[in-house]
Amino acid sequence: MLYALLLLLFMLAAPNVKAQRLSLKTNALEYLILSPNLTVEARLSRVMSLQVGVAANPMTKPINGLRATNFRVEPELRYWFNRPMARHFLALSTTAGFYNVQGNHHIYSGSVVAAGISYGYALVLSKHWNMEAEIGVGVGHFRGFDYKDSEAKPETPNFSRTLPVPIRVGLTFGYVFK
């Protein structure tokens, strides 16, 4: 439902798109959890932009007994108080992905879908470079498998929870194409 709303907003804003800005970014904080990521943001109007990010941690080597892999797609519709890609913004943030966490002789694997609201600030460093700080909260629905590593994986998902989640935490560096 949320993706349909984002698509509708994008289509309504698309007639206003001319030669607009485009930004290519990466969230530096994601590298702390070994998740390389890349985000593209496009200006939709005078005060709106749409960004879509992809992040993944395909590493299967355990660190301190914990092994965590994930793949996420993170669309976000932003309302800018000044102009796109500069200063304060509020965003409708979403995340969809897959995860597999193993540690302490326990395995959690499955999918997550989350939505929430974020606030951020984009600092213009130069004509083409930006730095953004963003934080947001939301609600995520987790569905999957929860079992001990000494047991066989269940045939059907046995874990389903809806929990508050930090929908966005970021310190992002971006290159703006003008």
N, CA and C of each residue as an Amber inpcrd file, in Angstrom:
protein
   534
   0.8210000  -1.1880000   0.0000000   0.0000000   0.0000000   0.0000000
   0.8730000   1.2620000   0.0000000   1.9070000   1.2410000   0.8580000
   2.7850000   2.3990000   0.9610000   3.5430000   2.6250000  -0.3480000
   3.9730000   1.5420000  -0.9980000   4.6780000   1.6880000  -2.2620000
   3.7540000   2.2350000  -3.3460000   2.4860000   1.8620000  -3.3020000
   1.5220000   2.3900000  -4.2560000   1.3450000   3.8940000  -4.0510000
   1.3170000   4.3370000  -2.7920000   1.2090000   5.7670000  -2.4880000
   2.4370000   6.5260000  -2.9890000   3.6280000   5.9800000  -2.7620000
   4.8500000   6.6220000  -3.2550000   4.8560000   6.7060000  -4.7790000
   4.4160000   5.6390000  -5.4440000   4.3610000   5.6290000  -6.9040000
   3.3770000   6.6770000  -7.4050000   2.2170000   6.7880000  -6.7580000
   1.2280000   7.7870000  -7.1410000   1.7830000   9.2010000  -6.9810000
   2.4360000   9.4760000  -5.8480000   3.0350000  10.7990000  -5.6360000
   4.1050000  11.0990000  -6.6820000   4.8920000  10.0870000  -7.0230000
   5.9230000  10.2650000  -8.0420000   5.3000000  10.6050000  -9.3920000
   4.2250000   9.8930000  -9.7550000   3.5810000  10.1360000 -11.0490000
   2.9290000  11.5180000 -11.0910000   2.3680000  11.9790000  -9.9590000
   1.7680000  13.3020000  -9.9180000   2.8180000  14.4000000 -10.0510000
   4.0010000  14.1470000  -9.5000000   5.0660000  15.1460000  -9.5490000
   5.8580000  15.0810000 -10.8540000   5.8030000  13.9820000 -11.5690000
   6.6140000  13.7820000 -12.7740000   6.3890000  14.8360000 -13.8540000
   5.1610000  15.3340000 -14.0970000   5.0140000  16.3670000 -15.1330000
   5.7990000  17.6350000 -14.8380000   6.1140000  17.9020000 -13.5730000
   6.8600000  19.0980000 -13.2100000   8.3670000  18.9220000 -13.3510000
   8.8270000  17.7080000 -13.6120000  10.2580000  17.4410000 -13.6890000
  10.7900000  17.9000000 -15.0360000  11.8010000  18.7250000 -14.9970000
  12.4670000  19.1750000 -16.2170000  13.9290000  18.7770000 -16.0640000
  14.8280000  19.6720000 -16.3410000  16.2510000  19.3910000 -16.1250000
  16.5340000  19.6330000 -14.6500000  16.3640000  18.6280000 -13.8500000
  16.4740000  18.7720000 -12.4020000  17.7700000  18.1660000 -11.8970000
  17.9850000  18.3170000 -10.6070000  19.1740000  17.7930000  -9.9670000
  19.0420000  16.3070000  -9.6840000  20.1860000  15.6750000  -9.6300000
  20.3010000  14.2720000  -9.2890000  21.4950000  14.1400000  -8.3530000
  21.3600000  13.3070000  -7.3330000  22.4440000  13.1300000  -6.3740000
  22.7300000  11.6450000  -6.2010000  23.9910000  11.3160000  -6.0620000
  24.4460000   9.9610000  -5.7980000  25.1280000   9.9840000  -4.4430000
  24.6640000   9.1220000  -3.4820000  25.1000000   9.2310000  -2.0980000
  25.4320000   7.8730000  -1.4930000  26.1330000   7.9350000  -0.3460000
  26.3780000   6.7410000   0.4560000  26.3330000   7.1320000   1.9290000
  25.7700000   6.2430000   2.7360000  25.6410000   6.4600000   4.1750000
  26.8710000   5.8760000   4.8630000  27.6910000   6.7360000   5.4220000
  28.9430000   6.3050000   6.0600000  28.6900000   5.4090000   7.2790000
  27.6050000   5.6460000   8.0100000  27.3210000   4.8330000   9.2000000
  27.0120000   3.3770000   8.8640000  26.4820000   3.1240000   7.6720000
  26.1880000   1.7470000   7.2500000  27.4680000   0.9130000   7.1350000
  28.5790000   1.5500000   6.8690000  29.8320000   0.8050000   6.7430000
  30.2930000   0.2570000   8.0910000  29.8110000   0.8440000   9.1930000
  30.1340000   0.3110000  10.5220000  29.5330000  -1.0750000  10.7350000
  28.4170000  -1.3550000  10.0630000  27.8100000  -2.6950000  10.1450000
  28.0930000  -3.4850000   8.8650000  29.1410000  -3.0750000   8.1630000
  29.6220000  -3.7530000   6.9520000  28.5480000  -3.8840000   5.8860000
  27.7680000  -2.8170000   5.6860000  26.7270000  -2.8040000   4.6620000
  27.0050000  -1.7160000   3.6330000  27.7310000  -2.0510000   2.5770000
  27.9180000  -1.0800000   1.5030000  26.5560000  -0.6460000   0.9690000
  26.4410000   0.6230000   0.5880000  25.1460000   1.1400000   0.1680000
  25.3220000   2.2260000  -0.8680000  24.2730000   2.4310000  -1.6480000
  24.2650000   3.4570000  -2.6720000  22.8400000   3.9820000  -2.8010000
  22.7140000   5.3030000  -2.8750000  21.4010000   5.9360000  -2.9610000
  21.4030000   6.9450000  -4.0910000  20.2910000   6.9980000  -4.8200000
  20.0880000   7.9930000  -5.8640000  18.9050000   8.8560000  -5.4430000
  19.0880000  10.1670000  -5.4990000  18.0070000  11.0930000  -5.1650000
  17.7430000  11.9900000  -6.3610000  16.4650000  12.1600000  -6.6990000
  16.0730000  13.0140000  -7.8150000  15.0940000  14.0710000  -7.3310000
  15.2970000  15.2670000  -7.7980000  14.4050000  16.3760000  -7.4750000
  13.1260000  16.2130000  -8.2830000  11.9750000  16.2760000  -7.5930000
  10.6850000  16.1360000  -8.2660000  10.0100000  17.4800000  -8.5190000
  10.1960000  18.3970000  -7.5870000   9.5800000  19.7150000  -7.7170000
  10.4210000  20.7170000  -6.9390000   9.8590000  21.8900000  -6.7100000
  10.5530000  22.9450000  -5.9950000  10.8410000  22.5770000  -4.5440000
  10.0370000  21.6760000  -3.9490000  10.2060000  21.3180000  -2.5390000
  10.2070000  19.8060000  -2.2820000  10.0970000  18.9960000  -3.3130000
  10.0220000  17.5390000  -3.1350000  11.1570000  16.8330000  -3.8660000
  11.5990000  15.7270000  -3.2670000  12.5550000  14.8560000  -3.9390000
  12.2330000  13.4160000  -3.5660000  12.7020000  12.5090000  -4.3850000
  12.5140000  11.0780000  -4.1570000  13.8790000  10.4250000  -4.1890000
  14.1620000   9.6310000  -3.1870000  15.4200000   8.8950000  -3.2120000
  15.1350000   7.4120000  -3.0350000  15.9780000   6.6050000  -3.6490000
  15.8910000   5.1600000  -3.5220000  17.3040000   4.6570000  -3.2470000
  17.4340000   3.9480000  -2.1340000  18.7290000   3.4150000  -1.7490000
  18.7110000   1.8990000  -1.6980000  19.8790000   1.3260000  -1.8870000
  20.0700000  -0.1220000  -1.7960000  21.2560000  -0.3530000  -0.8770000
  21.0970000  -1.2780000   0.0700000  22.1800000  -1.6210000   0.9940000
  22.2140000  -3.1310000   1.1500000  23.4030000  -3.6720000   1.3380000
  23.5410000  -5.1180000   1.4930000  24.7680000  -5.4350000   2.3210000
  24.6950000  -6.5060000   3.0490000  25.8490000  -7.0690000   3.7390000
  25.9060000  -8.5410000   3.3640000  26.6520000  -8.8800000   2.3370000
  26.7340000 -10.2720000   1.9160000  27.8040000 -11.0780000   2.6610000
  28.5190000 -10.4420000   3.5930000  29.6140000 -11.1070000   4.3020000
  29.0850000 -12.2550000   5.1620000  29.6950000 -13.4100000   5.0560000
  29.2610000 -14.5570000   5.8570000  30.2680000 -14.9150000   6.9400000
  31.3490000 -14.1380000   7.0480000  32.3460000 -14.4000000   8.0760000
  31.8760000 -13.8190000   9.4080000  31.8820000 -14.6180000  10.4860000
  31.4160000 -14.1000000  11.7810000  32.4100000 -13.1060000  12.3920000
  31.8580000 -12.1220000  13.0940000  32.6440000 -11.1430000  13.8350000
  32.1820000 -11.2220000  15.2820000  33.1110000 -11.5740000  16.1830000
  32.7830000 -11.7660000  17.6050000  31.6290000 -12.7450000  17.7980000
  31.5980000 -13.8010000  17.0090000  30.5750000 -14.8280000  17.1440000
  29.2360000 -14.4780000  16.5270000  29.1340000 -13.3170000  15.9010000
  27.8740000 -12.8880000  15.2890000  28.0420000 -12.8220000  13.7780000
  27.1090000 -13.3980000  13.0810000  27.0990000 -13.3660000  11.6180000
  25.7750000 -12.7390000  11.1910000  25.8210000 -11.6570000  10.4580000
  24.6010000 -10.9670000  10.0430000  24.7110000 -10.5680000   8.5790000
  23.7640000 -11.0080000   7.7840000  23.6910000 -10.6070000   6.3910000
  22.3390000  -9.9390000   6.1610000  22.2920000  -9.0490000   5.1780000
  21.0290000  -8.3870000   4.8710000  21.0710000  -7.8320000   3.4630000
  19.8920000  -7.5680000   2.9520000  19.7030000  -6.8540000   1.6910000
  18.4730000  -5.9760000   1.8770000  18.6100000  -4.6530000   1.5780000
  17.4980000  -3.7340000   1.7890000  17.3440000  -2.7730000   0.6120000
  16.0930000  -2.4180000   0.3460000  15.7500000  -1.3560000  -0.5890000
  15.0130000  -0.3120000   0.2410000  15.4290000   0.9690000   0.1070000
  14.9210000   2.0070000   1.0030000  14.4670000   3.2480000   0.2360000
  13.2110000   3.2630000  -0.2470000  12.6930000   4.4740000  -0.8830000
  12.2900000   5.5110000   0.1640000  12.3900000   6.7850000  -0.2330000
  12.0540000   7.8570000   0.6910000  11.5740000   9.0710000  -0.1020000
  10.4270000   9.6150000   0.2950000   9.8850000  10.8230000  -0.3060000
  10.1640000  11.9710000   0.6570000  10.8510000  13.0110000   0.1700000
  11.3010000  14.0960000   1.0360000  10.6110000  15.4120000   0.7080000
  10.2610000  16.1310000   1.7810000   9.7570000  17.4980000   1.6620000
  10.8320000  18.4240000   2.2210000  11.3060000  19.3430000   1.3860000
  12.3820000  20.2570000   1.7630000  11.7950000  21.6070000   2.1430000
  12.2360000  22.1720000   3.2600000  11.7360000  23.4630000   3.7100000
  12.3760000  24.6180000   2.9540000  13.5600000  24.4270000   2.3990000
  14.2540000  25.4700000   1.6530000  14.1880000  25.1420000   0.1620000
  15.0250000  24.2620000  -0.2750000  15.0470000  23.7520000  -1.6510000
  15.6240000  22.3540000  -1.5860000  15.3320000  21.5020000  -2.5600000
  15.8600000  20.1410000  -2.5060000  17.3800000  20.0960000  -2.3950000
  17.8380000  19.2050000  -1.5370000  19.2440000  18.9090000  -1.3050000
  19.9850000  20.0130000  -0.5530000  19.2340000  20.8290000   0.2010000
  19.8520000  21.8650000   1.0300000  18.9830000  22.1340000   2.2600000
  19.5840000  22.0770000   3.3970000  19.0050000  22.4100000   4.7050000
  17.9980000  21.3680000   5.2020000  16.9410000  21.7990000   5.9000000
  16.0330000  20.9060000   6.6310000  15.0520000  20.1750000   5.7110000
  14.7330000  18.9180000   6.0920000  13.7060000  18.1700000   5.3780000
  12.9870000  17.2040000   6.3160000  11.7580000  16.8670000   5.9490000
  10.9900000  15.7870000   6.5620000  10.7590000  14.7540000   5.4820000
  10.7010000  13.4860000   5.8690000  10.5820000  12.4400000   4.8630000
   9.6490000  11.3290000   5.3090000   8.9600000  10.7720000   4.3400000
   8.2130000   9.5350000   4.5100000   9.1880000   8.4390000   4.0890000
   9.6510000   7.6610000   5.0570000  10.7200000   6.6860000   4.8170000
  10.1680000   5.2670000   4.8590000  10.6550000   4.4320000   3.9760000
  10.2610000   3.0270000   3.9610000  11.5020000   2.1520000   3.7820000
  11.3590000   0.9110000   4.2020000  12.4190000  -0.0800000   4.0430000
  11.7790000  -1.4350000   3.7890000  12.3560000  -2.1950000   2.8910000
  11.9450000  -3.5780000   2.6670000  13.2160000  -4.3800000   2.4620000
  13.2940000  -5.5450000   3.0840000  14.5120000  -6.3170000   2.9210000
  14.4530000  -7.6980000   3.5160000  15.5970000  -8.3580000   3.4130000
  15.7780000  -9.7110000   3.9390000  16.9540000  -9.6930000   4.9080000
  16.8970000 -10.5350000   5.9240000  17.9660000 -10.5910000   6.9120000
  18.2260000 -12.0350000   7.3260000  19.4350000 -12.2610000   7.8210000
  19.8320000 -13.5490000   8.3780000  20.8630000 -13.2510000   9.4620000
  20.4770000 -13.4460000  10.7180000  21.3420000 -13.1530000  11.8520000
  21.5800000 -14.4560000  12.6120000  22.8670000 -14.7840000  12.8270000
  23.2310000 -15.9970000  13.5490000  24.2060000 -15.6460000  14.6540000
  23.9040000 -16.0940000  15.8490000  24.7830000 -15.8470000  16.9800000
  24.2230000 -16.4840000  18.2280000  25.1060000 -16.8440000  19.1610000
  24.6810000 -17.4480000  20.4200000  23.8500000 -18.7140000  20.1880000
  24.2280000 -19.4900000  19.1670000  23.5550000 -20.7450000  18.8200000
  22.0940000 -20.5370000  18.4390000  21.7740000 -19.3760000  17.8780000
  20.4070000 -19.0570000  17.4880000  20.4150000 -18.4340000  16.0940000
  19.3760000 -18.6690000  15.3090000  19.2740000 -18.1320000  13.9490000
  17.9290000 -17.4190000  13.7910000  18.0030000 -16.2000000  13.2680000
  16.8160000 -15.4440000  12.8840000  16.9820000 -15.1230000  11.4030000
  16.0170000 -15.4870000  10.5840000  16.0860000 -15.1400000   9.1630000
  14.6780000 -14.8700000   8.6570000  14.5870000 -13.9600000   7.6950000
  13.2680000 -13.6430000   7.1580000  13.2680000 -12.3200000   6.4340000
  12.1160000 -11.6560000   6.4850000  11.9490000 -10.3930000   5.7690000
  11.4100000  -9.3250000   6.7120000  11.6190000  -8.0800000   6.3160000
  11.1330000  -6.9410000   7.0860000  10.5690000  -5.8940000   6.1250000
   9.4810000  -5.2900000   6.5330000   8.8920000  -4.1570000   5.8300000
   8.6340000  -3.1130000   6.8950000   9.1030000  -1.8860000   6.6810000
   8.9620000  -0.8420000   7.6920000   8.6400000   0.4920000   7.0280000
   7.9550000   1.3520000   7.7880000   7.6360000   2.6970000   7.3180000
   7.6530000   3.6410000   8.5070000   7.9940000   4.8870000   8.2330000
   8.0270000   5.8680000   9.3080000   8.3170000   7.2550000   8.7800000
   8.6780000   8.1260000   9.7040000   8.9590000   9.5130000   9.3560000
  10.3780000   9.8540000   9.8170000  11.0510000  10.6530000   9.0130000
  12.4360000  11.0350000   9.3040000  12.5890000  12.5450000   9.2230000
  13.5850000  13.0240000   9.9430000  13.9900000  14.4220000   9.8630000
  15.4740000  14.4460000   9.5290000  15.8570000  15.4040000   8.6990000
  17.2660000  15.5120000   8.3650000  17.6790000  16.9150000   8.0060000
  18.9730000  17.0600000   7.8800000  19.5640000  18.3360000   7.4920000
  20.6730000  18.0600000   6.4980000  20.6390000  18.7480000   5.3680000
  21.6730000  18.6200000   4.3430000  22.5390000  19.8720000   4.3540000
  23.7980000  19.6670000   4.5700000  24.7750000  20.7540000   4.5890000
  25.4750000  20.7850000   3.2430000  25.4030000  21.9110000   2.5600000
  26.0600000  22.0650000   1.2660000  27.5330000  22.3500000   1.5340000
  28.4010000  21.4280000   1.1110000  29.8410000  21.5910000   1.3250000
  30.5120000  22.3790000   0.1990000  30.0300000  22.1590000  -1.0240000
  30.5580000  22.8720000  -2.1870000  29.4980000  22.8010000  -3.2850000
  29.8630000  23.2190000  -4.4760000  28.9080000  23.2220000  -5.5870000
  28.3380000  21.8300000  -5.8520000  29.1350000  20.7960000  -5.6680000
  28.6770000  19.4450000  -5.9810000  28.6030000  18.5030000  -4.7790000
  29.1680000  18.8530000  -3.6450000  29.2270000  17.9190000  -2.5130000
  28.3030000  18.3360000  -1.3750000  27.5860000  17.3590000  -0.8300000
  26.6860000  17.5520000   0.3060000  27.0090000  16.5510000   1.4030000
  26.6470000  16.9130000   2.6210000  26.6910000  15.9840000   3.7480000
  25.3320000  16.0850000   4.4430000  24.7200000  14.9450000   4.7300000
  23.4050000  14.9190000   5.3690000  23.4660000  14.1530000   6.6700000
  22.7100000  14.6320000   7.6470000  22.4700000  13.8930000   8.8830000
  20.9730000  13.6310000   8.9300000  20.5870000  12.3890000   9.2460000
  19.1640000  12.0350000   9.2410000  18.8720000  11.0350000  10.3430000
  17.7010000  11.1840000  10.9560000  17.2430000  10.2430000  11.9670000
  15.7290000  10.1030000  11.8210000  15.2410000   8.8920000  12.0250000
  13.8100000   8.6750000  11.8850000  13.3380000   7.4600000  12.6580000
  12.0550000   7.4510000  12.9650000  11.4360000   6.3320000  13.6740000
  10.2470000   5.8330000  12.8720000   9.9310000   4.5740000  13.1000000
   8.8060000   3.9980000  12.3920000   8.3870000   2.6850000  13.0110000
   7.6160000   1.9350000  12.2480000   7.1200000   0.6370000  12.6710000
   7.5320000  -0.3740000  11.6090000   8.0900000  -1.4970000  12.0590000
   8.5200000  -2.5340000  11.1380000   7.8270000  -3.8560000  11.4250000
   7.5090000  -4.5630000  10.3650000   6.9140000  -5.8960000  10.5080000
   7.9500000  -6.9310000  10.0760000   8.3350000  -7.7840000  11.0110000
   9.3170000  -8.8430000  10.7660000   8.5730000 -10.1570000  10.6340000
   8.9560000 -10.9540000   9.6420000   8.3530000 -12.2750000   9.4530000
   9.4530000 -13.2220000   9.0130000   9.5090000 -14.3830000   9.6460000
  10.5450000 -15.3230000   9.2370000  10.6740000 -16.5070000  10.1640000
  11.9120000 -16.9230000  10.3310000  12.2290000 -18.1310000  11.0760000
  13.0680000 -17.7920000  12.3030000  12.7700000 -18.4620000  13.3960000
  13.4870000 -18.2920000  14.6580000  13.7240000 -19.6970000  15.1900000
  15.0060000 -20.1380000  15.2050000  15.3080000 -21.4970000  15.6430000
  16.7600000 -21.5940000  16.1060000  17.0620000 -22.6300000  16.8420000
  18.4230000 -22.8780000  17.3030000  19.2190000 -23.5240000  16.1810000
  20.5360000 -23.2480000  16.1520000  21.3420000 -23.7950000  15.0580000
  21.5060000 -25.3090000  15.1430000  21.1520000 -25.9150000  16.2810000
  21.2100000 -27.3700000  16.4110000  19.9260000 -28.0350000  15.9020000
  18.9080000 -27.2270000  15.5810000  17.6320000 -27.7410000  15.0920000
  17.5500000 -27.5600000  13.5800000  16.6460000 -28.3110000  12.9660000
  16.3840000 -28.1270000  11.5410000  15.5430000 -26.8680000  11.3510000
  15.7320000 -26.2080000  10.2240000  14.9460000 -25.0100000   9.9310000
  13.4740000 -25.4010000   9.7700000  12.5650000 -24.6870000  10.4210000
  11.1410000 -25.0130000  10.2690000  10.6990000 -24.8890000   8.8090000
   9.6780000 -25.6400000   8.4450000   9.1950000 -25.6180000   7.0640000
   8.4150000 -24.3470000   6.7460000   7.7590000 -23.7920000   7.7410000
   6.9960000 -22.5620000   7.5430000   7.4910000 -21.5030000   8.5350000
   7.3320000 -20.2330000   8.1950000   7.7620000 -19.1790000   9.1270000
   7.0790000 -19.3230000  10.4940000   7.8620000 -19.1620000  11.5530000
   7.3280000 -19.3110000  12.9090000   7.5290000 -18.0540000  13.7490000
   7.8320000 -16.9450000  13.0890000   8.1260000 -15.7040000  13.7880000
   7.4640000 -14.5530000  13.0420000   6.6540000 -13.7770000  13.7310000
   6.0090000 -12.6130000  13.1320000   5.8150000 -11.5730000  14.2230000
   6.4240000 -10.4100000  14.0440000   6.3360000  -9.3450000  15.0450000
   6.2530000  -7.9820000  14.3480000   5.5090000  -7.0880000  14.9540000
   5.4790000  -5.6940000  14.5320000   6.0490000  -4.8850000  15.6840000
   7.1350000  -4.1590000  15.3990000   7.8900000  -3.4680000  16.4470000
   8.2550000  -2.0540000  16.0190000   8.4430000  -1.1460000  16.9900000
   9.0220000   0.1620000  16.6350000  10.4760000  -0.0390000  16.2130000
  10.8960000   0.6880000  15.1940000  12.2620000   0.5470000  14.6780000
  12.8410000   1.9210000  14.3420000  14.1620000   2.0380000  14.4000000
  14.7810000   3.2580000  13.8640000  14.7810000   3.1400000  12.3420000
  13.9160000   3.8720000  11.6870000  13.7530000   3.7220000  10.2360000
  14.9310000   4.3100000   9.4650000  15.5500000   5.3480000  10.0040000
  16.7310000   5.9520000   9.3790000  17.6910000   6.4480000  10.4540000
  18.9460000   6.1620000  10.2540000  20.0450000   6.7430000  11.0190000
  21.1630000   6.9080000  10.0030000  21.5480000   8.1340000   9.7450000
  22.5360000   8.2820000   8.6950000  23.3910000   9.5210000   8.7840000
  24.5930000   9.3510000   8.3030000  25.5170000  10.4350000   8.0200000
  25.9770000  10.1610000   6.5900000  25.3830000  10.8860000   5.6630000
  25.5080000  10.5820000   4.2460000  26.3380000  11.6330000   3.5280000
  27.1600000  11.1660000   2.6110000  27.9470000  12.0490000   1.7550000
  27.4660000  11.8480000   0.3300000  27.2190000  12.9590000  -0.3680000
  26.6650000  12.8450000  -1.7160000  27.3010000  13.7830000  -2.7180000
  27.2460000  13.3440000  -3.9510000  27.6960000  14.1590000  -5.0800000
  26.4570000  14.5960000  -5.8500000  26.2720000  15.9000000  -6.0370000
  25.1000000  16.4490000  -6.7130000  25.4800000  16.7930000  -8.1350000
  24.7520000  16.1870000  -9.0990000  24.9210000  16.5180000 -10.5050000
  23.9920000  17.6740000 -10.8250000  24.5030000  18.7400000 -11.4200000
  23.6550000  19.9070000 -11.7300000  23.5170000  20.0730000 -13.2150000
